[in-house]
Amino acid sequence: IVQGAQIAGASNIIVSDPVESRREFASGFGATHLVDPTSDDLAAAVADATGGQGVDYAFEAAGRAALVEQGIESTRVGGTTVMVGASPIDENVTINAAVLFMTMQKRLVGSLLGHCWPDRDIPLLLDLYRTGRLDLDGMISHRLGLSDVNEGIRRLHDADGIRTVLDLSA
């Protein structure tokens, strides 16, 4: 998400993550503001970074309904919150319809596989990778052999790193 925002020309890229190492990764990919939601006020950080206007786009990638609500609150008038993460089936997002649609004209959208159109997007992503504008290699924080698949799943559950790749040649 951070790299996509940078490629799209975003001037402020605000990342909120409770894991310090993940915030550091985000900084390396172009995040301009880092927020620790366990100790910092996200709404205040967004207001400070945007002059009180809110962000154009908020992306929720952890799959938590409460974070979708924070995204909606963080967007400007006419802003869009994108649900990238899949919330558990028993979590509901509470939305004040008047604020969302009538007064503030905000949008809430889901994003399955980034709305990818393979014929269009895969060649574009490959070109961005080849020219060094999209750092896919830097997103791999751990490489494990197939026999360590359970370790990879543990890392996923513990939010340890950004991406763990199973390397079949290892």
Disulfide bonds with the S-S distance in Angstrom:
none
